[in-house]
Amino acid sequence: MDAPVKRLSSRQIYDGRIVKMWEEQVVQRHGTEATYERVEIKSGASVLAIDDDLQVRLVREWKYALNRVTLEVVSGGMESHETPEEAARRELREEVGLVADELIPLGWVDPFTTMLSCRNYLFIARGLTEVPQEHEEGESIEVVRVPLREAVRLVEAGEITHGSSSVLILRAWNRFSSQ
């Protein structure tokens, strides 16, 4: 499918550490000119740690942007020098104090496709070993261990609202539900 919108000009209006924003003049399919706003956030990685008994580690954490506590999988932004796998391993160690023998890639998601560019890579972690947690300043994380089946129920009940977490949990369930 050809793009129904043609960009005429683009002006970066914000350049932050994590977020960048552009204002763009476009012409739509039938000739109407419009102004679009586009936001780019650095890519990230989400990882679901699953042990041999199909227990998963989730994190309960207060999120500033939402001003509330969420329950989700381990997630975080990628540093400029990191691969998605390196970011997933770092976040797993920092947030829940685990290292994994194996990371199984499950693709990626585009969290909000209308105006936000922010690819989030998804992984399952297996072969888990506990190590000391290394929280970043400002993080207050409670590790929650539940059966994978219960994590699926939490997604379906709307108690897990983080999009990447929901997709990752359901993809993991699809992969492991017959075990």
NORLINPE-V926645 format. One record per pair of residues at least 24 apart in sequence whose C-alpha atoms are under 10 Angstrom apart, sorted by the first residue. I is the first residue (numbers start at 0). J is the second residue. Records with the same first field share a line. If there is no record, write none. Layout:
BEGIN
I->J + J
END
This chain:
BEGIN
2->27 + 28
3->27 + 28 + 29
4->28 + 29 + 30 + 31 + 32 + 33
5->30 + 32
6->32 + 33 + 34 + 35
7->32 + 33 + 34
8->34
9->34 + 35 + 36 + 37
10->36
11->36 + 37 + 38
12->36 + 37
13->38
14->39
15->40
16->40 + 41
17->41 + 42 + 76 + 78
18->117
19->116
20->114 + 115
35->114
36->113 + 114 + 115
37->113 + 114 + 115 + 116
38->113 + 114 + 115 + 116 + 117
39->114 + 115 + 116 + 117 + 118
40->76 + 115 + 116 + 117 + 118
41->75 + 76 + 77 + 78 + 79 + 116 + 117 + 118 + 119
42->75 + 76 + 77 + 78 + 79 + 83 + 86 + 109 + 116 + 117 + 118 + 119 + 120
43->74 + 75 + 76 + 77 + 78 + 82 + 83 + 84 + 86 + 87 + 90 + 107 + 117 + 118 + 119 + 120 + 121
44->73 + 74 + 75 + 76 + 77 + 82 + 83 + 84 + 85 + 86 + 87 + 88 + 89 + 90 + 91 + 107 + 108 + 118 + 119 + 120 + 121 + 122 + 163
45->71 + 72 + 73 + 74 + 75 + 76 + 83 + 84 + 86 + 87 + 88 + 90 + 91 + 107 + 119 + 120 + 121 + 122 + 123 + 163 + 164 + 167
46->71 + 72 + 73 + 74 + 75 + 84 + 86 + 87 + 88 + 90 + 91 + 102 + 103 + 104 + 105 + 120 + 121 + 122 + 123 + 124 + 163 + 164 + 167 + 168
47->71 + 72 + 73 + 74 + 87 + 91 + 102 + 103 + 121 + 122 + 123 + 124 + 125 + 147 + 164 + 167 + 168 + 171
48->72 + 73 + 91 + 95 + 97 + 98 + 99 + 102 + 122 + 123 + 124 + 125 + 126 + 127 + 144 + 147
49->99 + 123 + 124 + 125 + 126 + 127 + 144 + 145 + 146 + 147 + 171 + 175
50->99 + 124 + 125 + 126 + 127 + 128 + 146 + 147
51->125 + 126 + 127
52->146 + 147 + 178
53->125 + 145 + 146 + 147 + 148 + 172 + 175 + 176 + 178
54->143 + 144 + 145 + 146 + 147 + 148 + 149 + 150
55->123 + 124 + 142 + 143 + 144 + 145 + 146 + 147 + 148 + 149 + 150 + 168
56->91 + 95 + 97 + 142 + 143 + 144 + 145 + 146 + 147 + 150
57->94 + 95 + 140 + 141 + 142 + 143 + 144 + 145 + 150 + 164
58->94 + 95 + 139 + 140 + 141 + 142 + 143 + 144
59->139 + 140 + 141 + 142 + 143
60->138 + 139 + 140 + 141 + 142
61->137 + 138 + 139 + 140 + 141
62->138 + 139
68->140
69->158 + 159 + 160 + 161
70->140 + 141 + 142 + 143 + 150 + 153 + 154 + 158 + 159 + 160 + 161 + 164
71->142 + 143 + 150 + 153 + 154 + 158 + 159 + 160 + 161 + 162 + 163 + 164 + 165 + 168
72->142 + 143 + 150 + 159 + 161 + 163 + 164 + 165 + 167 + 168
73->122 + 142 + 164
74->119 + 120 + 121 + 163 + 164
75->119
76->117 + 118 + 119 + 120
77->119 + 120
82->120
83->107 + 119 + 120 + 121 + 122
84->120 + 121 + 122
86->120
87->120 + 121 + 122 + 123 + 124
88->122 + 124
89->133
90->132 + 133 + 134
91->124 + 132 + 133
92->128 + 129 + 130 + 131 + 132 + 133 + 134
93->130 + 131 + 132 + 133 + 134 + 135
94->131 + 132 + 133 + 134 + 135 + 138 + 139 + 140 + 141 + 142
95->129 + 130 + 131 + 132 + 133 + 134 + 140 + 141 + 142 + 143
96->127 + 128 + 129 + 130 + 131 + 132 + 133 + 134 + 142
97->124 + 126 + 127 + 128 + 129 + 130 + 131 + 132
98->124 + 125 + 126 + 127 + 128 + 129 + 130 + 131
99->123 + 124 + 125 + 126 + 127 + 128 + 129
100->124 + 125 + 126 + 127 + 128
101->125 + 126 + 127
102->126
105->166 + 167 + 170 + 171
106->167 + 170
107->163 + 166 + 167
108->162 + 163 + 166 + 167
109->162 + 163
110->161 + 162 + 163
111->162
119->163
120->163 + 167
121->163 + 164 + 166 + 167 + 168 + 170
122->167 + 170 + 171
123->167 + 168 + 170 + 171
147->171 + 172 + 175 + 176
148->172 + 175 + 176
END
